[in-house]
Amino acid sequence: MKILAVDDERPALDDLARVLRAQPSVSEVDTAESGEEALHALAGGEHYDAVFLDVRMPGLDGVELARVLRRFAAPPALIFVSAYESAAVEAFELRALDYLLKPVSKARVAEALGRIEAKPEDTTQTLAVDAPGGGTRLVQRADILYLQAHGDYVRVVTADARHLVRGTLNEIERRWAPHGFHRVHRRYLVNLSRVTEVRPQLNGTAVLILADGGELPIARREVAELRRRLRS
């Protein structure tokens, strides 16, 4: 696993990174000394299996960063690390897999890593998107027509709405390809259950017709594989 460890206190960060690197299941550990630095690393396209995150930090603290991560299209697993128990309830409301108290022990870190490994890949059946008025809305995976790359974000399209979430199509494709989503084009990931027709074009490409009547381009190299998946 590739891990990002975040703590504003350098000795604590070095200690956590040392314990993590000693674990057989961990292949790489990156560190960040602030929530802002961590967010920059996470938003830069780097894939992490998990973030070990200090709760109390100046600026963007651990809880605030966790709220941002919930809006990522494919967020990493989250483990909180703190010298205090006061944020434990809030941590689990934010879907943290574990809550470690400082100083961290090898046994507790190993237990937290075990929780990450045991976590089913199919946990992101919803995407958390911003709702009008500042709230959060959970969009069901089954309701999504397609997803479109949009700079540092992904546009999520349903029959009645469009939303933006931070992340990449590559991350969503990795998690959702086994569940009926197909990359028909470098910019589009489609829910095959919402496809009604593959319409050939004269240049050897094709157009995908969706349940709402919308059309999406299909890359030439994807036409044969898409037809195979739709027939299987």
C-alpha positions as CSV (number, residue, x, y, z in Angstrom):
1,M,0.0,0.0,0.0
2,K,1.0,3.6,-0.6
3,I,0.3,5.8,2.4
4,L,0.3,9.5,3.1
5,A,1.1,10.5,6.7
6,V,0.0,14.0,7.8
7,D,1.1,15.8,11.0
8,D,2.2,19.3,11.7
9,E,4.7,18.2,14.5
10,R,7.8,16.8,12.8
11,P,8.9,14.4,15.5
12,A,5.4,12.8,15.6
13,L,5.3,12.7,11.8
14,D,8.7,11.0,11.6
15,D,7.7,8.5,14.2
16,L,4.5,7.6,12.4
17,A,6.3,7.3,9.1
18,R,8.9,5.0,10.7
19,V,6.2,2.7,12.1
20,L,4.4,2.6,8.8
21,R,7.5,1.8,6.7
22,A,8.2,-1.1,9.0
23,Q,5.0,-2.8,8.1
24,P,5.2,-5.5,5.4
25,S,2.0,-4.4,3.7
26,V,3.3,-0.8,3.1
27,S,5.4,-0.2,0.0
28,E,5.7,3.6,0.2
29,V,5.1,6.4,2.7
30,D,4.9,10.1,1.8
31,T,4.6,12.8,4.4
32,A,3.0,16.2,4.7
33,E,3.4,18.7,7.5
34,S,0.0,20.5,7.1
35,G,-3.5,19.9,5.8
36,E,-2.8,22.3,2.9
37,E,0.4,20.3,1.9
38,A,-1.6,17.1,2.1
39,L,-4.4,18.4,0.0
40,H,-2.0,19.6,-2.7
41,A,-0.5,16.1,-2.8
42,L,-3.9,14.4,-2.9
43,A,-5.3,16.8,-5.6
44,G,-2.2,16.4,-7.8
45,G,-3.3,13.1,-9.1
46,E,-1.1,10.9,-6.8
47,H,-2.9,7.8,-5.7
48,Y,-2.8,6.8,-2.1
49,D,-4.5,3.8,-0.6
50,A,-4.8,5.5,2.8
51,V,-4.2,8.8,4.7
52,F,-3.0,8.7,8.3
53,L,-4.2,12.1,9.4
54,D,-3.5,14.2,12.6
55,V,-6.7,15.8,13.9
56,R,-5.4,19.1,15.4
57,M,-3.3,21.1,13.0
58,P,-3.1,24.9,12.3
59,G,-4.8,26.1,9.2
60,L,-6.6,23.2,7.5
61,D,-7.0,20.7,10.3
62,G,-7.6,17.0,10.0
63,V,-11.4,17.1,10.3
64,E,-11.7,19.8,7.7
65,L,-9.4,17.9,5.4
66,A,-11.4,14.8,5.9
67,R,-14.6,16.7,4.8
68,V,-12.8,17.7,1.6
69,L,-11.7,14.2,1.0
70,R,-15.3,12.9,1.2
71,R,-16.0,15.0,-1.9
72,F,-13.3,13.3,-3.9
73,A,-14.6,10.9,-6.5
74,A,-12.5,8.1,-5.2
75,P,-11.2,9.0,-1.7
76,P,-8.4,7.1,0.0
77,A,-9.1,5.2,3.2
78,L,-8.9,7.5,6.2
79,I,-7.2,6.8,9.6
80,F,-7.2,9.5,12.2
81,V,-4.2,9.9,14.5
82,S,-4.5,12.1,17.6
83,A,-3.3,12.7,21.2
84,Y,-6.9,13.3,22.1
85,E,-10.1,11.2,22.1
86,S,-12.4,14.2,21.6
87,A,-12.7,13.9,17.8
88,A,-13.4,10.2,17.7
89,V,-17.1,10.5,17.1
90,E,-16.7,13.0,14.4
91,A,-14.0,11.0,12.8
92,F,-16.2,7.9,12.4
93,E,-19.1,10.1,11.1
94,L,-16.6,11.0,8.3
95,R,-16.2,7.3,7.6
96,A,-12.7,6.9,9.1
97,L,-11.7,3.3,9.4
98,D,-9.8,3.7,12.6
99,Y,-8.7,6.3,15.3
100,L,-5.2,5.9,16.7
101,L,-4.0,7.6,19.9
102,K,-0.5,9.0,20.1
103,P,2.1,7.7,20.6
104,V,1.2,5.2,17.9
105,S,2.2,1.6,18.5
106,K,3.2,-1.0,15.9
107,A,0.4,-3.2,16.9
108,R,-2.3,-0.5,16.4
109,V,-0.8,0.6,13.1
110,A,-0.8,-3.0,12.0
111,E,-4.5,-3.3,13.1
112,A,-5.4,-0.2,11.1
113,L,-3.7,-1.4,8.0
114,G,-5.5,-4.7,8.4
115,R,-8.8,-2.8,8.3
116,I,-7.7,-1.1,5.1
117,E,-6.8,-4.4,3.5
118,A,-10.1,-5.9,4.6
119,K,-12.2,-3.0,3.3
120,P,-14.2,-4.2,0.2
121,E,-13.3,-2.4,-3.0
122,D,-17.0,-1.9,-3.7
123,T,-17.6,0.6,-0.9
124,T,-18.1,3.7,-3.1
125,Q,-21.7,3.0,-4.3
126,T,-22.3,6.7,-3.9
127,L,-20.5,9.9,-4.7
128,A,-20.7,12.8,-2.2
129,V,-21.4,16.0,-4.2
130,D,-22.1,19.6,-3.1
131,A,-25.8,20.3,-2.8
132,P,-27.5,23.7,-3.2
133,G,-27.4,25.7,0.1
134,G,-24.0,24.3,1.1
135,G,-25.1,20.7,2.0
136,T,-23.9,17.4,0.7
137,R,-25.9,15.1,-1.5
138,L,-25.1,11.4,-2.1
139,V,-25.6,10.4,-5.7
140,Q,-26.2,6.7,-6.2
141,R,-23.9,4.9,-8.6
142,A,-26.8,3.2,-10.3
143,D,-28.4,6.6,-11.2
144,I,-25.3,7.9,-13.0
145,L,-25.4,8.0,-16.8
146,Y,-21.8,8.8,-17.3
147,L,-18.8,10.7,-15.9
148,Q,-16.7,13.2,-17.8
149,A,-13.1,14.4,-17.2
150,H,-13.2,18.1,-16.4
151,G,-9.8,19.4,-15.5
152,D,-9.0,18.5,-11.9
153,Y,-12.6,17.4,-11.5
154,V,-15.0,14.9,-12.8
155,R,-18.5,15.9,-14.0
156,V,-21.1,13.5,-12.8
157,V,-24.2,13.3,-15.0
158,T,-27.5,11.8,-14.0
159,A,-30.9,11.9,-15.8
160,D,-31.9,15.1,-13.9
161,A,-28.7,16.8,-12.7
162,R,-25.0,17.5,-13.2
163,H,-22.4,17.7,-10.4
164,L,-18.6,18.2,-10.1
165,V,-16.4,16.1,-7.8
166,R,-12.7,16.4,-7.3
167,G,-10.8,13.4,-8.7
168,T,-9.8,11.6,-11.9
169,L,-11.6,9.2,-14.2
170,N,-8.8,6.7,-13.8
171,E,-9.5,6.3,-10.1
172,I,-13.3,5.9,-10.6
173,E,-12.7,3.5,-13.5
174,R,-10.4,1.3,-11.3
175,R,-13.1,0.9,-8.7
176,W,-16.2,0.8,-10.9
177,A,-15.2,-1.1,-14.0
178,P,-16.2,-4.4,-12.3
179,H,-19.6,-2.9,-11.7
180,G,-20.7,-2.1,-15.2
181,F,-18.8,1.1,-16.1
182,H,-16.7,1.3,-19.2
183,R,-14.2,3.9,-20.4
184,V,-15.5,4.5,-24.0
185,H,-13.3,7.5,-24.5
186,R,-10.4,9.2,-22.7
187,R,-12.9,11.7,-21.4
188,Y,-15.9,9.5,-20.7
189,L,-16.7,6.7,-18.3
190,V,-20.2,5.2,-19.0
191,N,-22.7,3.2,-17.0
192,L,-23.4,0.4,-19.4
193,S,-26.8,-0.3,-17.8
194,R,-28.0,3.1,-19.1
195,V,-26.9,2.5,-22.7
196,T,-29.5,1.8,-25.4
197,E,-27.6,1.7,-28.6
198,V,-24.1,1.7,-30.2
199,R,-24.5,3.6,-33.5
200,P,-21.7,3.1,-36.1
201,Q,-20.1,6.1,-37.9
202,L,-18.6,6.2,-41.3
203,N,-15.0,6.8,-40.0
204,G,-14.9,3.6,-38.1
205,T,-15.9,5.1,-34.7
206,A,-19.3,4.9,-33.1
207,V,-21.7,7.0,-31.0
208,L,-23.2,5.8,-27.8
209,I,-26.9,6.5,-27.2
210,L,-28.0,6.7,-23.6
211,A,-31.3,6.1,-21.9
212,D,-32.0,9.9,-21.8
213,G,-31.4,10.3,-25.5
214,G,-27.9,11.8,-25.1
215,E,-25.0,10.8,-27.3
216,L,-21.3,10.3,-26.4
217,P,-18.4,9.6,-28.7
218,I,-16.7,6.2,-28.6
219,A,-13.0,6.0,-29.4
220,R,-12.2,3.7,-32.4
221,R,-10.1,1.4,-30.3
222,E,-13.0,0.9,-27.8
223,V,-15.8,0.0,-30.3
224,A,-15.1,-3.8,-30.4
225,E,-14.6,-4.2,-26.7
226,L,-17.7,-2.1,-25.9
227,R,-19.8,-4.3,-28.1
228,R,-18.4,-7.4,-26.5
229,R,-19.2,-6.2,-23.0
230,L,-22.8,-5.1,-24.0
231,R,-23.4,-8.6,-25.5
232,S,-22.0,-10.6,-22.5
